[in-house]
Amino acid sequence: ENISDFSLNITDCAQVVVPEEVFFTVAAAGILENLLILIAVVRNKNLHLPMYFFICSLAISDMLGSLYKTLENIFIILCKMGYLTRHGDFEKKLDDAMDSMFILSLLGSIFSLLAIAADRYITIFYALRYHNIMTLRRALVILAIIWAFCAGSSIAIALFSYEAATVIPFTILFPLMMFFILCLYVHMFLLARSHARKIASLPSSTVHHRTNMKGAITLTIFLGVFLCCWAPFVLHILLARFCPHNPYCACYMSIFHVNGTLIMCNAIINPMIFAFRSPELRSTFKKMFYCSR
């Protein structure tokens, strides 16, 4: 907030304000959509597979991001009404808790995408050994490690967010993980081209290969949407930390609310991709809605 107030004095760019009604509507839609994903996976035993458990992990991360923005806006409204102060001890702890939730959402999304990418890689290139390599128990252990690491990191980063030694590794982690996933994709599609030629003579394998490649394409869409929705906010964090007095940086930071809205839009778009790309999920949704009627 101090940076935003200061930026008004050094730039002609006006603050772009998103109405609170828009925040609450988008956040509520994101929470409900991802909750539907979780319920569908729990109810359909055919979806009790490592891939869908990793997708559930991504859905939980998206829900946390939407919940964070909802609580933040409630906090701001209460401050405007005078029920809370901006610099009290309780408010400081509440702000740290919400920051920790935001960081947990970001880290959870990154590592969930990485787990999904690794799962797709094993599915495509080690199809015959997949069920031995990626067992359900092993997938649950991976998710437990991911969320334990993300929870510990989010608490540490939130507590020491004012230290450059904390901000720099956090902001570097985002492009580093995205670069690693991108390299995995390039390697995956290059090998897939040669792998497809070898199995072209096997009809059943070809069908299986096409199914796996469809999963890889779905993950590519996830990654593209994630970058478009989260990268502007991560850039805001970098600029706010390293060049808050620069007029050009301050001008970019004037669209802070828009960047926050993009994060919540990611939580809405991902479930739509699930429903559109997965026949099993579409079938489960239809059964859920018909039963409710």
N, C-alpha and C positions, 0 to 999 in steps of 0.2 A: 504494500500500500504506500509506503514512504517513497519507493522508487517511482510508482505511478504518479504520485503528487508532484515529485520533483521533475518528472518528464514533461509535465504540462508547461513548465517554465522554460524549457530549453528546446521545445519543438512546436511547430504549428499544427501538428497532427492531433486532432481531437480524439478523446477516448471513445472507442466503439463499445457501446453498452448493449448487452443482450437482455431483453426483459426477463424478469424472474420467472414469469409464467412459462416462458420457453424452456428455461433450465429445468423446471420441475416436470414439465411434460415429457421432454426428451429423456430425462433421468428415469422417470417412472416407466416409460416404454422400454428402456434398456433393461431395467431390473425384471420386468414381467417377461420379456422375450427370453432372456437367459434362464429365468426360473422355469419356463416351459421346456427348455432344452434339458435341464437337470431332471425334471419330472419324467420326461419321455424316456431318458436313458435308464432311470430307476425302474420304471414300469415295464419296459420291454426287455426281456431277458436276452433276446437276440442281440441287443446293443451292449451287453456286458462284455466288451472287448477292450483291449488296451487303447486302441485308437480313440474310441468314444470316451474313455476315461480321461484321456489327454484333452479331448474337446471339452469335457466338463470342467477341467481345470482352467481352460481358457475362458469358459463361460463364467466361472466364479470370479476370475480376475476382472472381467468386464462389469460384473455386478458390483464389485468393490469400487470400481471407478465411478459408476453412476451414483452409488450410495455416498461416496466422498463428496461429489459435487452437490448432492441434495443436502447433506448435513452442513456443508460450508455455506450454502445459501440460507439455510435456516439460522445459522450462527450470525450471518450478516444482518438478517432481518431483525433478530433479537437485539443486536447491537444498536440498530437504528431506532428501535422502539425504547431503548434505555434499560432493557432487562439485563444486559451484559455490558461490560466495559471492554475496551479493546486491549488494555494493558494489565489486566488483573492476573493474579497467580492461577486462579481456576481457568480463566480464558486462555492463558498461555499453555497449560497442560492440555486443554481441549484442542487447541490449535496444533500442538505436537502430535496428538492422537490422530487427528484428521490428516496431517501431513504423512504420518506413518502409513495410514490406510492408502493414501494416494501412491506412495512409493511401492507399497506392497502390490497394488494393482498393476503398476508398470512392470515391476520385476516379474510378477506372476505371469503376465502376458508374454513377456520376452521368453522366459524359460519354458512356458507351455508351448509356444510356437516352435522352440528348439526341439522339445520332446516330440511334437507331432512330425517335424521334419525328419528326425532320426527314425521314427517309426515308419514313415513312408519310405525312407531309404532302405531299411531292412526288408520291408514288404516287397519292394521291387526287385532287389538284387539278391535277396536270400529267401525267396518265396518258399522253397521246400523246407527250410530250417526255421522259418519265422516263428512258428508256435513253440519251438524249443528255445529260441533266443528271447523272444518277448512274451513271456508268460504273464498271466494276470497278476500273480504275486509280485513278479519283478516290476511290473508297471506301477503297482501300488507303492512299492518301496521307492521307486524313482520319484513319484509324486510327493511322497512324504519327505524325501530329502530336499526336493525343490522348494516346497512350502516352508520347511524349517529354515532353510537358508534365506529365503526371501523375507520371512518374518523377522529373523535376527538382523538382517541387513537393513530392513525398513526402519526398525527401532533405532539402530545405531545412526543411520543417516538423518533421521528426524531429530535426534537429540543433538547431533553435531553438525546441523545443516549450515551453520554460520561459518564453519571452518572451510577454507579453500581445499584443504587436504581431503575433505569429505565430498565436496561438490564435484571436484575434478574427476575422481574415479567413477562417481555415479553417472556423470554426463558422458564419460568415455565408454562406459559399459554399453550404452545404447547403440552407438554406431559400430562398436566392436562385435557385439552379438549379431547385429543385422548383417555385417560383412561376413561373419562366419556362416550364417544361414544361407546367404547369397552364394558363397563358395560351394556349400553343400548342394545347392540347387543346380549350379552350373555343372558340377561333377555328376550329379544325378541324371541330368538330361543328356549329357554327352555319352555316358555309359548306356543310357536307355536306348539311344539310337543304334549302337552296335549290338546291344542285347536283343533288341527286337528282331534283328536279322537272323540271329541264331535260333530263335524260337518260332520263326515264321512258319515253319513246316508243321508245327504242333497246334492244331485248332484250339484245344482247350487252354493251352498255355497262352495263346494269343489273346483269348478272351480275358483270361486272368490278368495278363499284362496290361490290357486296355483299361481294366477296372482299376488297377494300381496306379496307372498313369493319370486316370481321372482324379484319384485322390491327391496325386502330386500337384495337378493343376488347381484343385480346390485350395490346397495349402498355399500355392502361389498367390491366389486371390486374397487369402487371409493376410499374407505378408504385405501385399501392396496396400490394402486397406489400412493395416496397422501403421505402416510408415506414413501414409497421408494424414492419418488422424493424430498420431502421437509426435511426429517429428517437429511440427511447429511449436508445440509446447516445450519440448526439450530444448529447442533453439532459444525460446524465451528465457528458460532458466540460465542458459549459458550467457546470453546478452545481459541479463539482470545482474549476473555475478561479475562479469569481466568488463563491461562497457556501459554502465548505467548512465554516465554523464554524456555519452555521445548522442547528438541529436538524431542520427539515423537509427541507432539502437532504440532510443526512446520512442521514435515513431513506430517502429515495429512492435514495441511493447504496448502500444496503445490499443492493439487488437487482442489483448489478453483474454477477454471474455469469449471472443470468437474461437480462440485456440482451445479454451475449456469446453466449449460446445462441441468441437470436433472430437474430443476425447469421448464424450458421451454418445456421439453418433456412431463411434466404433462399436459400442455395446449394442446398438440397434442393428447395424449392418451385418455383423458376424452371424447372429441367429438366422437371418434371412439367407445367408450363404449356405448354412447348414441345411435349412429346409429345402432350398432350391437344388442343391447338389446331391443330397442323400435320399434315395428312394425309401430306405428303411425308416428314416426320420419322418418323411412325409406321410408314410402309412401310419406311423404311430400317432402323429398329430391328428390325422383324420379319425382314428379310433377314439382318441381322447375327446375330441369335440363331439363326436356322435354319441358317446356314452354320456357326456354331460347334458346333451339335449334329451 
